[in-house]
Amino acid sequence: MKIKKENIFKAVVRDEKVYIPLFTESVSAGFPSPAQDYVERSLDLNDLCIHNPAATFFVRVSGDSMEDGGIRSGDILIVDRS
């Protein structure tokens, strides 16, 4: 399989962390209730998803062979090839 250059994104390592809130309430489906917006803690996606920056990259999915696994055409995946 040949991957087009425009579908490959290199991970950017920054000294600055960007924290995104993790809410205590889970959602089974639909939109969460605004009354249940208690933040449990904040997460940095770099810490959560990128364990080896030199070997980590993003790739855009093309095709439908992984739809049963919840991966759809156009999704962006984080790949660690280490």
C-alpha positions as YAML, in Angstrom:
chain: A
units: angstrom
residues:
- id: 1
  name: MET
  ca: [0.00, 0.00, 0.00]
- id: 2
  name: LYS
  ca: [1.38, 3.41, -0.96]
- id: 3
  name: ILE
  ca: [0.56, 6.30, 1.38]
- id: 4
  name: LYS
  ca: [0.20, 9.73, -0.19]
- id: 5
  name: LYS
  ca: [2.44, 12.44, 1.29]
- id: 6
  name: GLU
  ca: [-0.53, 14.70, 2.03]
- id: 7
  name: ASN
  ca: [-1.98, 11.96, 4.26]
- id: 8
  name: ILE
  ca: [1.05, 11.81, 6.59]
- id: 9
  name: PHE
  ca: [1.42, 14.23, 9.50]
- id: 10
  name: LYS
  ca: [4.51, 14.33, 11.73]
- id: 11
  name: ALA
  ca: [3.99, 14.67, 15.46]
- id: 12
  name: VAL
  ca: [5.09, 18.05, 16.77]
- id: 13
  name: VAL
  ca: [6.86, 17.93, 20.11]
- id: 14
  name: ARG
  ca: [6.38, 21.09, 22.14]
- id: 15
  name: ASP
  ca: [7.61, 22.11, 25.54]
- id: 16
  name: GLU
  ca: [4.21, 23.67, 26.21]
- id: 17
  name: LYS
  ca: [1.53, 21.25, 27.35]
- id: 18
  name: VAL
  ca: [-2.08, 21.69, 26.30]
- id: 19
  name: TYR
  ca: [-4.47, 20.20, 28.84]
- id: 20
  name: ILE
  ca: [-7.99, 19.19, 27.88]
- id: 21
  name: PRO
  ca: [-10.61, 18.53, 30.59]
- id: 22
  name: LEU
  ca: [-11.70, 14.97, 31.42]
- id: 23
  name: PHE
  ca: [-15.21, 15.00, 32.88]
- id: 24
  name: THR
  ca: [-16.24, 12.68, 35.72]
- id: 25
  name: GLU
  ca: [-19.49, 11.68, 34.02]
- id: 26
  name: SER
  ca: [-19.33, 9.21, 31.16]
- id: 27
  name: VAL
  ca: [-21.69, 9.33, 28.21]
- id: 28
  name: SER
  ca: [-23.24, 6.30, 26.60]
- id: 29
  name: ALA
  ca: [-24.50, 8.21, 23.56]
- id: 30
  name: GLY
  ca: [-25.76, 11.62, 22.57]
- id: 31
  name: PHE
  ca: [-24.98, 14.98, 24.11]
- id: 32
  name: PRO
  ca: [-23.94, 15.13, 27.79]
- id: 33
  name: SER
  ca: [-26.11, 17.06, 30.21]
- id: 34
  name: PRO
  ca: [-24.72, 20.54, 31.00]
- id: 35
  name: ALA
  ca: [-25.72, 19.90, 34.62]
- id: 36
  name: GLN
  ca: [-23.15, 17.12, 34.85]
- id: 37
  name: ASP
  ca: [-20.09, 19.09, 33.82]
- id: 38
  name: TYR
  ca: [-17.76, 18.24, 36.68]
- id: 39
  name: VAL
  ca: [-14.17, 18.09, 35.52]
- id: 40
  name: GLU
  ca: [-12.29, 15.13, 37.01]
- id: 41
  name: ARG
  ca: [-8.87, 16.31, 35.79]
- id: 42
  name: SER
  ca: [-7.16, 17.62, 32.68]
- id: 43
  name: LEU
  ca: [-5.20, 15.47, 30.25]
- id: 44
  name: ASP
  ca: [-2.42, 16.37, 27.82]
- id: 45
  name: LEU
  ca: [-2.92, 14.46, 24.56]
- id: 46
  name: ASN
  ca: [0.84, 14.26, 24.01]
- id: 47
  name: ASP
  ca: [1.26, 12.42, 27.33]
- id: 48
  name: LEU
  ca: [-1.75, 10.24, 26.63]
- id: 49
  name: CYS
  ca: [-1.09, 9.31, 22.98]
- id: 50
  name: ILE
  ca: [2.58, 9.92, 22.15]
- id: 51
  name: HIS
  ca: [5.04, 7.74, 24.04]
- id: 52
  name: ASN
  ca: [7.88, 7.77, 21.50]
- id: 53
  name: PRO
  ca: [7.82, 11.10, 19.57]
- id: 54
  name: ALA
  ca: [10.61, 10.14, 17.15]
- id: 55
  name: ALA
  ca: [8.60, 7.12, 15.95]
- id: 56
  name: THR
  ca: [5.11, 8.64, 16.10]
- id: 57
  name: PHE
  ca: [3.15, 10.03, 13.18]
- id: 58
  name: PHE
  ca: [-0.42, 10.65, 12.05]
- id: 59
  name: VAL
  ca: [-2.00, 9.08, 8.99]
- id: 60
  name: ARG
  ca: [-5.38, 9.70, 7.35]
- id: 61
  name: VAL
  ca: [-7.43, 6.56, 6.63]
- id: 62
  name: SER
  ca: [-8.56, 5.86, 3.08]
- id: 63
  name: GLY
  ca: [-11.00, 3.02, 2.39]
- id: 64
  name: ASP
  ca: [-13.52, 1.01, 4.37]
- id: 65
  name: SER
  ca: [-11.72, -2.21, 5.34]
- id: 66
  name: MET
  ca: [-11.54, -1.23, 9.04]
- id: 67
  name: GLU
  ca: [-15.10, 0.05, 9.51]
- id: 68
  name: ASP
  ca: [-16.02, -2.98, 11.65]
- id: 69
  name: GLY
  ca: [-13.28, -1.82, 14.03]
- id: 70
  name: GLY
  ca: [-14.73, 1.69, 14.18]
- id: 71
  name: ILE
  ca: [-12.09, 3.19, 11.88]
- id: 72
  name: ARG
  ca: [-13.65, 5.02, 8.95]
- id: 73
  name: SER
  ca: [-12.34, 6.62, 5.79]
- id: 74
  name: GLY
  ca: [-11.11, 10.13, 6.59]
- id: 75
  name: ASP
  ca: [-10.26, 9.35, 10.23]
- id: 76
  name: ILE
  ca: [-6.81, 10.37, 11.45]
- id: 77
  name: LEU
  ca: [-4.83, 7.71, 13.32]
- id: 78
  name: ILE
  ca: [-1.85, 8.12, 15.64]
- id: 79
  name: VAL
  ca: [0.77, 5.49, 14.73]
- id: 80
  name: ASP
  ca: [3.79, 4.54, 16.87]
- id: 81
  name: ARG
  ca: [6.05, 2.34, 14.79]
- id: 82
  name: SER
  ca: [8.52, 1.61, 17.60]
...
